[in-house]
Amino acid sequence: QLQLVESGGGLVQPGGSLRLSCAASGFTLDYYTIGWFRQAPGKEREGVSCISSSGGSTNYADSVKGRFTISRDNAKNTVYLQMNSPKPEDTAVYYCAAGGLIATMLMDEYDYWGQGTQVTVSS
């Protein structure tokens, strides 16, 4: 069964740090672009960041540039999202997804989705 599982969410203070993980089971992530998306209460799901299969290309939403870093370890079949200096407006359920060859944050390009992990930024 093809599955993506997010972990690492929780409560973090503004200005702190948190690292989210996206682990795959049932398939290898090597050939997939991986994206991180988030959905806050009452808002639409939005793209946060994505990374190409090789790791050579990354994209970030303007709202997280300079604060979040996406990376991947294909040997561990895992992709990470390092969240530094989070803000209260980063509070959301974070999802990872596996898609095609292009590092895009268009959700229609992603075929497999995880169940999400809650991130709450609050003092």
C-alpha positions as CSV (number, residue, x, y, z in Angstrom):
1,Q,0.0,0.0,0.0
2,L,1.4,3.4,-1.0
3,Q,1.5,5.7,1.9
4,L,3.0,9.0,3.0
5,V,3.2,9.7,6.7
6,E,4.0,13.1,8.2
7,S,5.4,13.6,11.6
8,G,7.1,16.2,13.8
9,G,4.2,18.6,14.2
10,G,3.2,20.1,17.5
11,L,3.2,23.3,19.5
12,V,6.1,25.7,18.9
13,Q,6.7,29.2,20.2
14,P,7.2,32.0,17.7
15,G,10.8,32.3,16.9
16,G,11.5,28.7,17.7
17,S,12.1,25.8,15.3
18,L,10.4,22.6,14.2
19,R,11.3,19.9,11.7
20,L,8.6,18.0,9.9
21,S,9.2,14.7,8.3
22,C,7.5,13.0,5.4
23,A,8.2,9.3,5.2
24,A,7.1,7.0,2.4
25,S,6.1,3.3,2.6
26,G,5.2,1.0,-0.2
27,F,7.1,3.0,-2.7
28,T,10.3,4.9,-3.1
29,L,10.4,8.7,-3.2
30,D,13.4,8.8,-5.5
31,Y,11.5,9.6,-8.6
32,Y,9.0,12.0,-7.2
33,T,8.8,15.7,-6.6
34,I,7.7,16.2,-3.0
35,G,5.7,19.1,-1.9
36,W,4.6,20.5,1.5
37,F,1.2,22.1,1.7
38,R,-0.8,23.5,4.6
39,Q,-4.3,24.3,5.4
40,A,-5.3,26.7,8.2
41,P,-8.8,26.7,9.7
42,G,-11.3,28.4,7.3
43,K,-8.7,28.8,4.6
44,E,-7.8,26.9,1.4
45,R,-4.9,24.6,1.2
46,E,-1.8,26.3,-0.1
47,G,1.6,25.3,-1.2
48,V,4.5,25.9,1.1
49,S,7.5,24.3,-0.6
50,C,8.6,21.6,-3.0
51,I,11.7,19.8,-4.0
52,S,12.5,17.9,-7.2
53,S,13.4,14.2,-7.2
54,S,17.1,14.9,-7.4
55,G,16.9,17.7,-4.8
56,G,18.5,20.1,-7.2
57,S,15.4,22.3,-7.5
58,T,13.4,23.8,-4.7
59,N,10.6,26.3,-4.5
60,Y,9.1,28.2,-1.6
61,A,6.0,30.3,-1.0
62,D,6.9,34.0,-0.5
63,S,5.5,33.8,3.0
64,V,8.1,31.2,4.2
65,K,11.2,32.2,2.1
66,G,14.2,32.6,4.3
67,R,12.6,30.8,7.2
68,F,11.7,27.3,6.0
69,T,14.0,24.8,4.3
70,I,13.0,21.7,2.4
71,S,15.4,18.8,2.0
72,R,15.4,15.2,1.2
73,D,17.3,12.0,2.1
74,N,16.4,9.5,-0.6
75,A,18.4,6.8,1.3
76,K,15.9,7.2,4.2
77,N,13.0,7.7,1.8
78,T,12.2,10.8,3.7
79,V,11.7,14.5,3.0
80,Y,12.0,17.2,5.6
81,L,10.7,20.7,6.2
82,Q,12.8,22.7,8.6
83,M,10.7,25.5,10.1
84,N,12.8,28.3,11.6
85,S,11.3,31.4,13.2
86,P,7.8,30.3,12.8
87,K,5.0,32.8,13.2
88,P,1.5,32.4,14.5
89,E,0.2,32.7,10.9
90,D,2.1,29.5,10.1
91,T,-0.4,27.6,12.3
92,A,-2.0,24.9,10.1
93,V,-2.2,21.3,9.2
94,Y,0.8,20.4,7.1
95,Y,0.6,17.8,4.4
96,C,3.2,16.3,2.2
97,A,2.5,15.0,-1.3
98,A,4.3,13.1,-4.0
99,G,4.0,14.2,-7.6
100,G,5.6,14.3,-11.0
101,L,8.9,15.4,-12.3
102,I,8.5,19.2,-12.0
103,A,9.0,21.1,-8.8
104,T,5.7,22.8,-8.8
105,M,3.3,23.7,-6.0
106,L,0.3,23.1,-8.2
107,M,-1.7,20.6,-6.2
108,D,-3.2,18.9,-9.3
109,E,0.3,17.7,-10.1
110,Y,0.5,15.6,-6.9
111,D,-0.8,12.0,-6.9
112,Y,-0.2,10.8,-3.3
113,W,-1.0,12.7,-0.1
114,G,-0.4,12.1,3.6
115,Q,-2.9,12.6,6.3
116,G,-1.3,15.7,7.7
117,T,0.3,16.9,10.9
118,Q,-0.8,19.8,13.0
119,V,1.6,22.7,13.7
120,T,0.5,25.3,16.2
121,V,2.7,28.4,16.7
122,S,1.8,30.1,19.9
123,S,3.4,31.5,23.0
